[in-house]
Amino acid sequence: AAILAGADDVVVLWGERAAQGDRGSHAIDALLALAGALGVADKPESGLIEIPTAANGRGLREVGVAPDMTAGLADAPERGHGTAGIGRALADGELTTLLLADCDPLTELSDRPTWERALERADAVVAFAQFVTPGLAEHATVVFPGESGAEQEGTLTHPDGRLQRIRQAVPHAGEVRPTALVLAELCARAGVALGAGNGAGPGVSLPDLSAAVFAAVPFYAGLTLDEIGGRGVRWQDRDAAAALPGAELPDVPIGEPPALADGLRLGAVPALFAAPAAVHSPSLAFLVPRQRAELSPADAERLGIAPGAPVEVSAGERTVRATAAIRDAIRPGSVFLLQGLGSDGAEALTNGVPRTVEVREAPPQLVQVGGGPDEAAATAGDKAATEAVEGGATSSAAAGSDAPSDPDAVTPDPGEAAAERGHPSEADES
């Protein structure tokens, strides 16, 4: 704030993940205190722009998909559960049924242990998905085919408040139906009034649902799909924006964050190709990254970890194996793991609050090569090779080698072959 105090206009970009977890409210208090110190409210070209964790995060919140708000960003009469709270409530038996919209909690959400208990205890799990992941195959009661991005129709809201239309580009494949219409039919069969009395029902169309949204959100009042058109509309620029509830920036003291336990601070990094679409595509599967632990040179030297060495990252009773990657851009005291890799992902260790982990070089693992148990031997990542001799012929394989001599050896992951010096997750962003 002191550095930017003299700036004319300031736009603060902040990530939605900062507001999650048990200390999310503290992070928001600090963010609002920064906005107040910079005088953002009094500068027309200044403001805060949230970077959501998923597409249309702002739009969902504006229509009331939030634990403490209803449509139009109004306070809810009773607070519901956020994502983490839903997992805990299912695990504790407070909730019995779970609806998943294009989400596998075991690969996409923090606190995997809680979600494992939640899915085991749930009476029914209804999922919409393009691909049946191992987690959905094990726990889902029913899986409805989900729409791909090119099959969808509707609207979304850009982080800066611009409403945009999504137009269907390809026909629905097979028995795929619009997710919203399937939900409307499910609600009708369950006796749930969809649309809060605005006439939406099992025979509703997608334009009907858009009209219902515009009617339910005060600052969308009078908006139509034709007005949005092909260029979009910033609702803040319309007269109806005056219906947005006013709010004063809170003036609360900002407390010091609690000291973390000994160890390295864990950071979770999204991986571009760690997605079911890549896993299930023969032409993209080779891009799915293997887990790597990104460390600063100082921490790697202190821990005796060389670039490319197999390591174990542990928190409590949970451990993730990874390959060490040394990055100059990482500050000492932190380690970064990739998200979305199932049991090997950062979600296995994260729990929604800042935490520290232990990083150590991994012990050798026993692997099997060839066709029989007599040909099994130990390997230690890039440092060892396994030789199997049968009938005088010798074969060798180096696990994790950057340049395997065996023509049948697996091609190294492109993320691991990226430059060892650079910004965290740069290989995923290229």
N, C-alpha and C positions, 0 to 999 in steps of 0.2 A: 504494500500500500504506500509506503514512503517513497519508493522508487517512482510510482506512477501518479503520485499526488498532483503533479503539475500538468498532467496530460489533459488535452481538451476532451477527447472522446475515447472511451475505453470499452472494449468488448471482452468479457471474460468467458472463456471456454472451460467447461467443467464436465467431468465424466459421471454418468449416472451411478456407476459402481461406488463412487465416493459417498453416496447417500444410503448405501445398503449396509447391512450388518448392525450389530448392537450399538455401534458408535456413529451410525449414519446421521443421527440428529445433531451430534456435535460437529460433524463436518459441514452440515448445512448452516449451522449457526456461524461457523467461521467464514463460510462463503458469503453469507448475508452481511456479516460485519465488514468484510472486505468491500462489498458493494456499497455499503453505507459510507465507509471511509473515503471511497473514490467519488462519491456523489453521483452514482450511476442514475438514480431516480430523477435527477434534475438535468440530465444531459440527453436530449432527444435521440442522438445517434449512438448512445451507449447502452449497454445491457448485458445480460447473462444469456449464454446459449449453451444448453445442455447437449452433450453427445450421448445419445441413448445406447444401451447395450445391444439393442436389436432395432431393426427397422420399424418406424412408426411408433416408437416409444412415446413421443409427445402426443401424437394423435390419440393413442389409447387412453392416456391419462386425461386428456381434455374431454373425452366422452364418458369418463367415470370408471375406467378399469384401473382402480387404485384402492388400497385398503381403507383410506381415510377420506375419500372424496367421491362425490357423485358427479353427474354430467355438468359440465360448465365450471369445473374446478371449485365447486361449492363443498363445504364441509359436510361429511356424511353424518347422519344422526347417530350412527354406531360404527365403531371402527371394526373392520374385518381383518383378515390375515394377509400379509404380504407373502411373497414367494417362500421365503425361509419359514415363515410362520405356518404356512400350509403344510410344509414337510413335517414340522414338529407336531402339529395338531393331528396329522395322520398317524405319525409314529406313536403318539400318546393315546390314540383311540378317540380323540375328540371329533374328528372327521372320519367318514367312512368311504367316501366316493371321490375320485379324482378325475378331472377332465384335462387332458393334455392337448394343446394346440401346437403341433409341429415342434414338439419338445421332448427330449429324453432326459429326465432329471439326472440320470447316472452319468451322462457325458457332458451336460451343458450347465449344470447348476453346482453351486458350492455345497460343501458339507455332504459329500457322498455317503458317509456312514448313516446319517439321519435319513436320507432318502432311501437307502436300502431297507431300513426298518419300516419306513412309511409305505413303500410299495408292497412289502411283505404283509403288512397288516391291513391294507386297504381291502374293503369288500368288493369294490368294482373300480377298474381303471379304464376309462374310455379315451382313446387316443385318435388324433388325426395326424397322419404322417405320410410322407412320400415314400419312405423306406422303413421297413421293419428292422429296427436295431436289435441287438441281442437283449438289451434291457426291456424293450417293448415286447419282444417275443416271449420273455419269461413272465412278465407281470401284467400285461394288458389283457383285460377281459374281452375287448373288441377293439379293432383298429379300422377306422374308416380311411379310405385313400385320400390323402391330402392333395391340394392343388400345388402345382409348380408356379413360380412367379409369372410365367408367360400365360398361364391359364386363369389368372385372377382378374377380377374386376371390382372396382370400388374407389376409395379415396385413401390417401395417407397425408400426414402432416409433416413437413420438413422441420428440422430443429429450429429454424428461424420463424416458424408460424405460417408458412405458406402451405395452403391446402392444394393438393394436386390429384388429378384423376389417374387411376390405373385402368387401362383398357386391355381386355382379353386379346391376346395375339394369336393363340393357337386353340383349337378345339380341345375340350376335355378328353383325356385318354380313357378308354374302357368305361368303367362304371364310376369314374370320378365325378363328383357333383360339387357345386360351390359350398364351401365349408359353412358359410352363414346360413344357407338354406337348409342344410342338414341339421344344424343347431336349432333352427326354428322348428323343424319337425320333431326333433327330440324334446324340445321344451313343450310343444303341444301335447305329445304323448305322456309327458310327465306331469301335465297339469300346471305348468309354469306359464304365467302370462308374459310373453315376450313383448317388449316395447312399452311397458308401463302404461297400457291403456291407449296407445296411439293407433291401434288397429292392426299391428303386425301379427301375423299368424303363420300357420303352416303353408298357406298359399302365397306368401309374400314374395316379391321380386327384389332383386338387388337395388334397382332405383327406389323402390319403396323403403328399403332399409336406409339408404342414404338420406331420403327425405325425413325419416324418423330421427336420424342423428341430428340433422340441421334444426329440427324442431325442438329437440331436447336440450341443446346447448344454447344458452341465451346469446352468446356472442357469435354464433353461427346464424342467427335468426335471418330469414329471408334468403339465405344462400341456396343456390341451385347448382346442379351439375353443369348446366349450360354456362352459368357465370364463371365457374371454375375453368371450363374449357381446356385448351391445350397449354395455357401459360400459367395457370394456377392463380390463387388469390391469397394475399396475406390478410387474415381476418383482422389484424390490428389496424389496417387501413380502412376498414369499413365502419359505417356509423354504428353498427351493432356492437362494436368493440367497447362502447361505453357501458355495456351490461356486465363487463368483467368485474367481479368483486374487488373492491379496493383493499389494499393491505399495506400496513406500515412495516418498515424494516424493524425487526426486533432489536432492542438494545439490551443485550445480555452479556455478562462476562464470559470470556472464552477461557475454558479450563485447559490445563496442560494435559496432553495425552498420557496415558499410563505408560510406565516403562515396560518394555518388552523383556521377556526372558532371554537368557544367553542363547546365542545362535545367530543364524542369518535370517533376515527378514524375507519372507516368501512373497514373491509377486507372480501373478498368473497372467499369461500372455495369450491372447487369441491366436490361433494358427489358421492361416488362410485356407488350407486344404484339409484341415481336420474336420471334415463334414461327411455325412452319409452319402451325399451326391458323388463325392470323390472316391469314397471307399467302394461304392457299388459300380463305379464306371471303370471298365477295363482300360480305357485310354487315359484315365486320371489317377488310377490307384497308385502308380509309382510316385506321385507327388505327395501322398499322405505322409506327413513327417513322423519320424521316430522321436521319442521324448529326448530332450536335451536340457541340461542344467546350465544356465548362463551365469557365469561368475566374473567378478573383477579379477584382474591379474594379481592384486595384492592378496585377496582371499585364497585364490588358487595356490599361490606360492606358500602361504601360511599353512594351508591344509595338505600340501604335498600332492596336489592334483595337477596332472598334465593335460594339455588339450587332447581331446579324443578319448580320455580314460573313462571307463565305466564307473559310475558313482551311484550311491544310494542317498536319497533325500528322505528323511524321516521326521514325522511329527507324531508323538505318542506311539501307538502301536502300528501306525500305518507307514508304509515305505513304498517309494516309487523309484524304480531304476531308470537311469538316464545316462547320456553321454555328455561329458564335460565340454563346454564351449567357453572360451575365455574372451571377454569383450572389454575393450578399453573404455567404452561409454558407460559401463556399469559402475556405480559408486561402491566402494567397499562396504560390506555389511549386508548386502542383498544377494538373493539368488532368484532367478526367474525360471519357471516351468511353463510348458505349453498346456493349454486347455483343450478339451474335446477329444482326448485320446482314450476314453474309457477308463479302465482300471489303472492305466498308466498316466492318466491326466492329472493336472494340478488339482482338479476337484477332489481327488482322493485325500488331499491334505488340507485344503482350505475349509474354513468353517464359518465364513462370513465376518470374521473379525481379524484385525492384524495379528499375525502370529510368526513365531520364529521356528526354524527347522534346523536339523543337524545334517550336514553334508559330509560324506566320507567316501573314500575309494571303495568300490564294491569288491567283495571277495570273488574268486573264480566260480563260475557256474558249470555244472556238468551238462554237456550236450551230447546228443547222439548223432553220429554220422555213419553213413553206410547202411547196412541192413541188419545188424545184429548187436546184441548187448555187449559182445566182446570188442566192438569198435567204438564204444563210448569213451570219451576222455574229457579232461577239464580244459576250459578255455578262459582267458581273462582279457576280453575285448580285443584291442589292437595289439596286445603284448604277447599273445600266444597263438599257436596254430595246432590243429588236431590232425594227426596222421593216422590213417587206417590202412593196414597192409593185408591184402587177401590174395593168395595165389601168386605172390611175388610182385603184384602191382601196387603202387603207392599212390594214394590220393591225399590232398591236403586242402584245408579250408581255414581261412583266417577270419574269425568273427569280427565284424565291424571294420575290416581293413579298407583303407581308402583306395587301394589298387590291387584287388584280388587277382592272383595269378590263375586261378581256376576259371576257365571260360564259362562255366555254369554257375559261378558265384553270383549272389544277389548284387545288383547295382547299388552303390551307396545312396542313402537318402540325400536329395538335393540340398535340404536344409543343413545337413551335417557337412556337405562339401562346400558350403558357402565360406566366405572369408572368416577366419577366426577372429579378426579384429573388426569391430564395427558396432552398430547400434543394436540393442536387444531386439530379437525377432526380425532383423532386417531381411533374412532369407525368405521369411513368409510374406513380406511386403513387396518383394521384387516381382 
